[in-house]
Amino acid sequence: MDERIDRPKPVFGLREGLMLPAALCLGLLWRNVFSIMGLADLAFGPHPGPALGAAVFTALIWAFVLLFLGGQARWDAYSAGLAAGVGLLALFCVLTGSGGIRLVNFVLIFCGSVLAFFSLSGRSAAGLGSAECVTQAVGLFFRAAFTNWDKPFRALGGIRKGAGGSQALTGALLALPVLVVVTALLAAADQVFAGWFTGIADWFSAPDVTDRLFRVLATLFWSLCFFSCLYFAVHGPAPAAEPQKERPRGAPAAYITALALLALVHIAFCAVQFTYLFGGAEAAAMQGGWAEYARRGFYQLVLVAAIDLGFVLFCAAKGGGSAAEKALSLLICLLTLVILASAFRRMRLYIAAYGLSLLRVMTLWAMAFILLSLVLAALKVLRPGFRFWPCFAALGLYGWVLFNAAGVDARIADYNVDAYLSGKLGSVDTAYLANLSPACIPALERLYEAEGGDGLRRSIDGLRADGPDSWIEWSLPLEKYTG
């Protein structure tokens, strides 16, 4: 039998036709909100970067996905929790002014939305309660973004009389030139009406043809990507869930050896920590003495703790599950706690000497997250049936939501200024604080009242003048301190 006879034809009705303007709307918004310069400003520049624009885009794409899925959406506790977390992070993009935190929010919003959309549409065989959903979502994302670009063009080529959705698309295409002419005439007749389209005209008013063409092509590219994703969410091939097979256990000797070697290295390192760091012993070989020794290496130790966490989980999932493996895994978890304690002590000494920064506060958050994750990993080792992934994901997502709610920029400025005024810090980096966000203004004002200084005054005035260039960059701290 000819396979072409049984191959399903592309579906393109009224709902799919509505996906085109929805995708164009998303493409235009993405092109303007998440520009390369705007994202660079979040991490390196003095400007606030996207805030309200990011929240609006997140709300819009969720609205479109849920609208087109309709009753097909498969809600459960995990997808509802993920949706709530994504919504809170989008809200904090507007409520907080820290560009670094907002940049992390964008990454989490993107990842959380992709996972939730594939789960709601039933395109992922693995549920959100399984770690396999992450690997499946990566592959599905690229399929969703690029495999349906041809559907609108095929629909145009296959328009025939009697198809309601195709007729609606035909009518829209026929009306398009009429709408352009009528709109131009109305704009020429009424200045206020013409003002509504000024932004659209400005968008295409680039200095040269090449730039204008690039803007059009970039918008078309993103629009086709979003259309393909929306189409895939509704019509994409849902993989059939394979029956669960009993997982073969790994060779115990290999995992025991690997865990034992890692434990020996950790034991040696922890012995050094109790001798020199926690005990405060001086050593002639220490360049700079104990103080210099104790204020170094905390980032590396946090990374080691994260690697330990992943290694223990891998052995718990793939190993033989013997008593020796469990004992060694628990021992590594315990030794990793000592490493985290060493990292925390080093960080605390470093902060006491040089003050807080956003990177240092984020590192402290990472320490707390890894610490709680180690507890979950220990439960997974002791009880192989424990569902580690959903607890781990919820801990990370909502732990970061709480981090957003803490008003980190203001806390950093308060700590550094208060510590300096009380004599605990030798100096305060006002240029760094002025580059965080307007939430630092109250602390800088206190410092100015105590010491004055033309440079500090200019920094405060610069922060107050650093308002949003457009609605895309609007956030509550900008409005509160610069409005």
VEXDREN-2710 file (C-alpha; in Angstrom, 1 decimal):
% VEXDREN-2710
k/r/px/py/pz
1/MET/0.0/0.0/0.0
2/ASP/1.2/3.5/-0.8
3/GLU/2.2/5.1/2.4
4/ARG/1.2/8.5/1.0
5/ILE/-2.5/7.4/1.1
6/ASP/-2.4/6.7/4.9
7/ARG/-0.4/9.7/5.8
8/PRO/-2.5/12.2/7.7
9/LYS/-3.0/15.5/6.0
10/PRO/-2.0/18.7/7.7
11/VAL/-4.8/20.1/9.8
12/PHE/-5.5/23.8/9.2
13/GLY/-8.9/25.1/10.2
14/LEU/-10.1/28.3/11.9
15/ARG/-8.2/27.6/15.1
16/GLU/-5.0/27.1/13.2
17/GLY/-5.7/30.3/11.2
18/LEU/-6.0/32.2/14.4
19/MET/-2.6/30.8/15.4
20/LEU/-1.0/33.0/12.7
21/PRO/-1.9/36.4/14.1
22/ALA/-1.2/35.1/17.6
23/ALA/2.3/34.0/16.5
24/LEU/2.9/37.3/14.8
25/CYS/1.9/39.1/18.0
26/LEU/4.4/36.9/20.0
27/GLY/7.1/37.4/17.4
28/LEU/6.8/41.2/17.5
29/LEU/6.7/41.3/21.3
30/TRP/9.7/38.9/21.6
31/ARG/11.7/40.9/19.1
32/ASN/11.2/44.1/21.0
33/VAL/11.3/42.8/24.6
34/PHE/14.1/40.3/24.5
35/SER/16.6/42.2/22.3
36/ILE/20.2/41.3/22.6
37/MET/21.1/44.7/24.0
38/GLY/18.2/44.5/26.5
39/LEU/19.4/41.2/27.8
40/ALA/23.0/42.4/27.9
41/ASP/21.9/45.4/30.0
42/LEU/20.5/43.0/32.6
43/ALA/23.9/41.4/33.3
44/PHE/26.4/44.1/32.4
45/GLY/24.8/47.5/31.6
46/PRO/23.4/50.3/33.7
47/HIS/19.9/50.2/32.2
48/PRO/17.1/48.2/33.8
49/GLY/16.4/45.9/30.8
50/PRO/13.0/44.2/30.2
51/ALA/10.7/44.0/33.2
52/LEU/7.0/44.6/32.5
53/GLY/7.6/43.5/28.9
54/ALA/8.8/40.1/30.1
55/ALA/5.8/39.7/32.4
56/VAL/3.4/40.7/29.6
57/PHE/5.0/38.3/27.1
58/THR/4.9/35.4/29.6
59/ALA/1.2/36.1/30.3
60/LEU/0.4/36.3/26.6
61/ILE/2.1/33.1/25.5
62/TRP/0.4/31.2/28.4
63/ALA/-2.9/32.7/27.4
64/PHE/-2.5/31.6/23.8
65/VAL/-1.4/28.1/24.6
66/LEU/-4.3/27.6/27.0
67/LEU/-6.7/29.2/24.5
68/PHE/-5.7/26.9/21.7
69/LEU/-5.5/23.8/23.8
70/GLY/-8.9/24.5/25.3
71/GLY/-10.3/21.3/26.8
72/GLN/-7.3/19.3/25.7
73/ALA/-5.2/20.7/28.5
74/ARG/-4.2/18.0/31.0
75/TRP/-3.9/19.7/34.3
76/ASP/-2.5/17.9/37.4
77/ALA/-0.9/18.9/40.6
78/TYR/2.6/19.2/39.1
79/SER/1.6/21.3/36.1
80/ALA/-0.5/23.6/38.3
81/GLY/2.4/24.1/40.7
82/LEU/4.7/24.8/37.8
83/ALA/2.3/27.3/36.3
84/ALA/1.9/29.1/39.6
85/GLY/5.7/29.3/40.0
86/VAL/6.2/30.7/36.5
87/GLY/3.5/33.2/37.2
88/LEU/5.1/34.4/40.4
89/LEU/8.5/34.7/38.8
90/ALA/6.9/36.8/36.0
91/LEU/5.3/39.0/38.6
92/PHE/8.6/39.5/40.4
93/CYS/10.1/40.7/37.2
94/VAL/8.0/43.7/37.7
95/LEU/8.2/43.9/41.5
96/THR/12.0/43.7/41.8
97/GLY/14.7/45.8/40.1
98/SER/17.7/43.5/40.2
99/GLY/18.9/42.8/36.6
100/GLY/20.9/39.7/37.6
101/ILE/18.0/38.1/39.5
102/ARG/15.6/39.0/36.6
103/LEU/18.0/37.3/34.1
104/VAL/17.8/34.1/36.2
105/ASN/14.0/34.5/36.3
106/PHE/13.9/34.6/32.5
107/VAL/15.8/31.3/32.3
108/LEU/13.5/29.6/34.8
109/ILE/10.3/31.0/33.2
110/PHE/11.4/29.7/29.8
111/CYS/12.3/26.2/31.2
112/GLY/9.3/26.0/33.4
113/SER/6.9/27.1/30.6
114/VAL/8.4/24.6/28.1
115/LEU/8.0/21.7/30.6
116/ALA/4.5/22.8/31.5
117/PHE/3.3/23.2/27.9
118/PHE/4.4/19.8/26.8
119/SER/2.9/18.3/29.9
120/LEU/-0.4/20.1/29.4
121/SER/-0.6/19.1/25.8
122/GLY/0.3/15.5/26.5
123/ARG/3.3/15.6/24.1
124/SER/5.7/14.2/26.6
125/ALA/5.4/10.5/27.6
126/ALA/7.1/11.3/30.9
127/GLY/5.1/13.2/33.5
128/LEU/6.4/16.2/35.4
129/GLY/6.9/13.9/38.4
130/SER/9.8/12.2/36.5
131/ALA/13.2/13.6/35.7
132/GLU/12.9/12.1/32.2
133/CYS/10.5/14.9/31.3
134/VAL/13.5/17.3/31.2
135/THR/15.4/15.3/28.5
136/GLN/12.3/14.7/26.5
137/ALA/11.4/18.4/26.7
138/VAL/14.7/19.3/25.2
139/GLY/14.2/17.2/22.1
140/LEU/10.5/18.1/21.8
141/PHE/11.3/21.8/22.0
142/PHE/13.4/21.7/18.8
143/ARG/10.9/19.6/17.0
144/ALA/8.1/22.0/18.1
145/ALA/10.0/25.1/17.1
146/PHE/10.9/24.1/13.6
147/THR/8.9/21.2/12.2
148/ASN/5.6/23.1/11.4
149/TRP/6.9/26.1/9.5
150/ASP/5.4/24.6/6.3
151/LYS/1.8/24.3/7.5
152/PRO/0.7/27.9/6.7
153/PHE/2.2/27.7/3.2
154/ARG/0.7/24.3/2.5
155/ALA/-2.7/25.6/3.7
156/LEU/-2.4/28.5/1.1
157/GLY/-1.5/26.0/-1.6
158/GLY/-4.4/23.7/-0.7
159/ILE/-7.2/26.2/-0.3
160/ARG/-10.4/24.8/-1.8
161/LYS/-14.0/25.7/-1.8
162/GLY/-16.2/24.4/1.0
163/ALA/-13.6/24.3/3.8
164/GLY/-14.7/26.8/6.5
165/GLY/-11.3/27.3/8.0
166/SER/-9.7/27.8/4.6
167/GLN/-12.4/30.2/3.6
168/ALA/-11.8/32.3/6.7
169/LEU/-8.1/32.4/5.9
170/THR/-8.9/33.3/2.2
171/GLY/-11.1/36.1/3.4
172/ALA/-8.5/37.5/5.7
173/LEU/-5.8/37.4/2.9
174/LEU/-8.2/39.1/0.5
175/ALA/-9.1/41.8/3.0
176/LEU/-5.5/42.6/4.0
177/PRO/-4.7/45.1/1.1
178/VAL/-8.1/46.7/1.6
179/LEU/-7.4/47.1/5.3
180/VAL/-4.0/48.7/4.6
181/VAL/-5.5/51.3/2.2
182/VAL/-8.5/52.1/4.4
183/THR/-6.3/52.5/7.5
184/ALA/-3.9/54.8/5.6
185/LEU/-6.7/57.0/4.5
186/LEU/-8.2/57.2/8.0
187/ALA/-4.8/58.0/9.5
188/ALA/-4.4/60.8/7.0
189/ALA/-7.8/62.2/7.9
190/ASP/-7.4/62.1/11.7
191/GLN/-4.2/63.0/13.5
192/VAL/-5.2/61.2/16.8
193/PHE/-6.0/58.0/14.9
194/ALA/-2.7/58.3/13.0
195/GLY/-0.9/58.5/16.4
196/TRP/-2.0/55.0/17.3
197/PHE/0.2/53.7/14.4
198/THR/3.3/55.8/15.1
199/GLY/5.0/53.1/17.0
200/ILE/4.5/50.7/14.1
201/ALA/5.9/53.2/11.7
202/ASP/8.9/53.9/13.9
203/TRP/9.6/50.2/14.2
204/PHE/10.2/50.1/10.5
205/SER/12.0/53.4/10.2
206/ALA/15.6/52.1/10.4
207/PRO/18.5/54.2/9.1
208/ASP/19.0/51.9/6.1
209/VAL/17.3/49.2/4.1
210/THR/19.5/46.4/5.5
211/ASP/18.5/47.1/9.0
212/ARG/14.8/47.3/8.1
213/LEU/15.0/44.0/6.2
214/PHE/16.8/42.4/9.2
215/ARG/14.0/43.5/11.5
216/VAL/11.4/42.0/9.2
217/LEU/13.2/38.8/8.8
218/ALA/13.9/38.4/12.5
219/THR/10.2/39.0/13.3
220/LEU/9.2/36.5/10.6
221/PHE/11.6/33.9/12.1
222/TRP/10.3/34.3/15.6
223/SER/6.7/34.3/14.4
224/LEU/7.1/31.1/12.5
225/CYS/8.8/29.5/15.6
226/PHE/5.9/30.5/17.8
227/PHE/3.4/29.3/15.2
228/SER/5.2/26.0/15.0
229/CYS/5.2/25.6/18.8
230/LEU/1.5/26.4/19.1
231/TYR/0.6/24.0/16.2
232/PHE/2.7/21.3/17.8
233/ALA/1.1/21.7/21.2
234/VAL/-2.3/21.0/19.6
235/HIS/-1.5/18.6/16.8
236/GLY/2.1/17.3/17.5
237/PRO/2.6/13.5/17.6
238/ALA/2.1/12.4/21.2
239/PRO/4.5/9.6/21.9
240/ALA/2.9/6.5/23.3
241/ALA/4.1/5.8/26.9
242/GLU/6.0/2.6/27.0
243/PRO/5.2/0.0/29.6
244/GLN/7.4/0.2/32.6
245/LYS/10.1/-2.4/32.6
246/GLU/12.0/-3.5/35.6
247/ARG/15.2/-1.6/35.6
248/PRO/18.3/-3.8/35.5
249/ARG/20.6/-3.0/38.5
250/GLY/24.1/-1.9/37.9
251/ALA/27.2/-3.9/38.9
252/PRO/27.6/-3.3/42.7
253/ALA/31.4/-3.5/42.6
254/ALA/31.8/-0.6/40.1
255/TYR/29.6/1.8/42.1
256/ILE/31.1/0.8/45.4
257/THR/34.6/1.4/44.1
258/ALA/33.6/4.8/42.7
259/LEU/31.8/5.9/45.8
260/ALA/34.7/4.7/48.0
261/LEU/37.3/6.6/46.1
262/LEU/35.2/9.8/46.2
263/ALA/34.6/9.3/49.9
264/LEU/38.4/8.9/50.6
265/VAL/39.1/12.2/48.8
266/HIS/36.4/13.9/50.8
267/ILE/37.7/12.5/54.1
268/ALA/41.2/13.9/53.4
269/PHE/39.7/17.3/52.5
270/CYS/37.5/17.4/55.6
271/ALA/40.5/16.5/57.8
272/VAL/42.3/19.5/56.4
273/GLN/39.3/21.7/57.1
274/PHE/39.1/20.6/60.8
275/THR/42.8/21.1/61.2
276/TYR/43.2/24.5/59.6
277/LEU/39.9/26.2/58.8
278/PHE/37.7/25.3/61.7
279/GLY/40.6/25.0/64.1
280/GLY/42.2/28.2/63.0
281/ALA/45.7/26.7/62.9
282/GLU/48.5/28.8/61.3
283/ALA/50.8/27.2/58.8
284/ALA/54.0/28.6/57.5
285/ALA/53.2/27.3/54.0
286/MET/50.0/29.4/53.9
287/GLN/50.7/32.4/51.7
288/GLY/49.1/35.4/53.4
289/GLY/48.3/33.6/56.6
290/TRP/45.1/32.0/57.9
291/ALA/42.9/35.0/57.1
292/GLU/43.8/34.9/53.4
293/TYR/43.5/31.1/53.3
294/ALA/40.1/31.1/54.9
295/ARG/38.6/33.7/52.5
296/ARG/39.3/31.7/49.3
297/GLY/37.7/28.8/47.5
298/PHE/34.1/29.1/48.5
299/TYR/32.8/29.1/44.8
300/GLN/34.8/26.0/44.1
301/LEU/33.5/24.2/47.2
302/VAL/29.9/25.0/46.2
303/LEU/30.5/23.5/42.8
304/VAL/32.0/20.4/44.4
305/ALA/28.9/20.0/46.6
306/ALA/26.7/20.2/43.5
307/ILE/28.8/17.5/41.8
308/ASP/28.5/15.3/44.9
309/LEU/24.8/15.7/44.8
310/GLY/24.6/14.6/41.2
311/PHE/27.0/11.7/41.7
312/VAL/25.1/10.3/44.6
313/LEU/21.8/10.5/42.7
314/PHE/23.3/8.8/39.7
315/CYS/24.5/5.9/41.8
316/ALA/21.2/5.7/43.6
317/ALA/19.3/5.5/40.3
318/LYS/21.8/3.2/38.3
319/GLY/23.6/1.3/41.0
320/GLY/22.8/-2.1/42.5
321/GLY/21.2/-0.7/45.7
322/SER/23.4/-2.8/48.0
323/ALA/23.9/-1.9/51.6
324/ALA/27.6/-0.9/50.9
325/GLU/26.5/1.5/48.2
326/LYS/23.9/3.1/50.5
327/ALA/26.4/3.4/53.3
328/LEU/29.0/5.1/51.1
329/SER/26.4/7.4/49.5
330/LEU/25.2/8.5/52.9
331/LEU/28.8/9.0/54.0
332/ILE/29.5/11.2/51.0
333/CYS/26.3/13.2/51.8
334/LEU/27.6/13.7/55.3
335/LEU/31.1/14.8/54.1
336/THR/29.5/17.1/51.6
337/LEU/27.8/18.8/54.5
338/VAL/31.2/19.5/55.9
339/ILE/32.3/20.9/52.6
340/LEU/29.2/23.2/52.6
341/ALA/30.1/24.3/56.1
342/SER/33.6/25.1/55.0
343/ALA/32.2/27.1/52.0
344/PHE/29.8/29.0/54.3
345/ARG/32.6/29.8/56.8
346/ARG/34.9/31.1/54.0
347/MET/32.0/33.1/52.5
348/ARG/31.1/34.6/55.9
349/LEU/34.7/35.7/56.5
350/TYR/34.9/37.1/52.9
351/ILE/31.6/39.1/53.4
352/ALA/32.9/40.4/56.8
353/ALA/36.0/41.7/55.0
354/TYR/34.5/43.0/51.7
355/GLY/30.7/43.2/52.1
356/LEU/27.8/41.7/50.3
357/SER/27.3/41.5/46.5
358/LEU/24.6/39.9/44.4
359/LEU/26.9/37.0/43.4
360/ARG/27.8/36.3/47.0
361/VAL/24.1/36.3/48.1
362/MET/23.2/34.0/45.2
363/THR/26.0/31.7/46.3
364/LEU/24.6/31.6/49.8
365/TRP/21.2/30.7/48.3
366/ALA/22.9/27.9/46.3
367/MET/24.4/26.5/49.5
368/ALA/21.0/26.4/51.2
369/PHE/19.5/24.8/48.1
370/ILE/22.2/22.1/47.9
371/LEU/21.9/21.4/51.6
372/LEU/18.2/20.7/51.4
373/SER/18.7/18.7/48.2
374/LEU/21.2/16.5/50.0
375/VAL/18.5/15.7/52.5
376/LEU/16.3/14.7/49.7
377/ALA/19.1/12.7/48.1
378/ALA/19.6/10.8/51.4
379/LEU/15.9/9.9/51.4
380/LYS/16.3/8.7/47.9
381/VAL/19.3/6.5/48.9
382/LEU/17.4/5.0/51.9
383/ARG/14.1/4.7/50.1
384/PRO/14.6/4.0/46.3
385/GLY/10.8/4.6/45.7
386/PHE/11.0/8.2/47.0
387/ARG/10.1/10.6/44.2
388/PHE/13.1/12.9/44.3
389/TRP/12.5/14.9/41.1
390/PRO/9.2/16.7/41.9
391/CYS/10.4/17.6/45.4
392/PHE/13.8/18.8/44.0
393/ALA/12.1/20.9/41.2
394/ALA/9.5/22.4/43.7
395/LEU/12.3/23.2/46.1
396/GLY/14.4/25.0/43.5
397/LEU/11.5/26.9/41.9
398/TYR/9.8/28.1/45.0
399/GLY/13.1/28.6/46.8
400/TRP/14.0/31.1/44.0
401/VAL/10.6/32.7/44.3
402/LEU/11.3/33.4/48.0
403/PHE/14.7/34.7/47.0
404/ASN/12.9/37.2/44.7
405/ALA/10.6/38.2/47.4
406/ALA/13.4/39.1/49.8
407/GLY/14.3/42.4/48.0
408/VAL/18.0/41.4/47.6
409/ASP/19.3/44.6/46.2
410/ALA/18.0/46.6/49.1
411/ARG/19.3/44.1/51.6
412/ILE/22.8/44.2/50.1
413/ALA/22.9/48.0/50.2
414/ASP/21.6/48.1/53.8
415/TYR/24.1/45.6/55.0
416/ASN/27.1/47.2/53.3
417/VAL/26.2/50.8/54.4
418/ASP/25.3/49.8/57.9
419/ALA/28.5/47.7/58.3
420/TYR/30.6/50.6/57.0
421/LEU/28.9/53.2/59.3
422/SER/29.4/50.9/62.3
423/GLY/33.1/50.3/61.5
424/LYS/32.8/46.6/60.6
425/LEU/33.7/47.3/56.9
426/GLY/36.7/49.4/56.0
427/SER/35.0/50.8/52.8
428/VAL/31.8/50.6/50.8
429/ASP/31.7/50.3/47.0
430/THR/29.1/52.9/46.2
431/ALA/29.7/52.6/42.5
432/TYR/28.7/48.9/42.7
433/LEU/25.6/49.7/44.7
434/ALA/24.6/52.4/42.3
435/ASN/24.8/49.9/39.5
436/LEU/22.4/47.4/41.1
437/SER/18.9/49.0/41.1
438/PRO/17.1/52.1/42.5
439/ALA/16.1/50.0/45.5
440/CYS/19.6/50.9/46.9
441/ILE/18.7/54.6/47.0
442/PRO/17.5/54.7/50.7
443/ALA/20.8/53.1/51.9
444/LEU/22.9/55.4/49.8
445/GLU/20.9/58.4/51.1
446/ARG/21.8/57.3/54.7
447/LEU/25.4/57.1/53.7
448/TYR/25.2/60.6/52.1
449/GLU/23.7/62.1/55.2
450/ALA/26.5/60.6/57.3
451/GLU/29.4/61.5/55.1
452/GLY/28.4/63.6/52.1
453/GLY/30.5/63.5/49.0
454/ASP/29.9/64.9/45.5
455/GLY/30.6/61.5/43.9
456/LEU/28.0/59.8/46.0
457/ARG/25.5/62.6/45.3
458/ARG/26.0/62.1/41.6
459/SER/25.5/58.3/41.9
460/ILE/22.2/58.9/43.8
461/ASP/21.0/61.4/41.2
462/GLY/22.0/59.1/38.4
463/LEU/20.0/56.3/39.9
464/ARG/17.0/58.6/40.3
465/ALA/17.3/59.7/36.7
466/ASP/17.7/56.1/35.4
467/GLY/14.0/55.7/34.6
468/PRO/12.7/53.2/32.0
469/ASP/13.1/54.1/28.3
470/SER/9.7/52.4/27.5
471/TRP/6.9/50.4/29.1
472/ILE/9.0/47.2/28.4
473/GLU/11.5/48.3/31.1
474/TRP/8.9/49.4/33.7
475/SER/9.1/47.9/37.2
476/LEU/7.9/48.9/40.6
477/PRO/11.3/50.0/42.0
478/LEU/11.9/52.2/39.0
479/GLU/8.5/53.8/39.5
480/LYS/8.9/54.2/43.3
481/TYR/12.4/55.7/43.3
482/THR/12.6/57.4/39.9
483/GLY/9.0/58.3/39.1
END
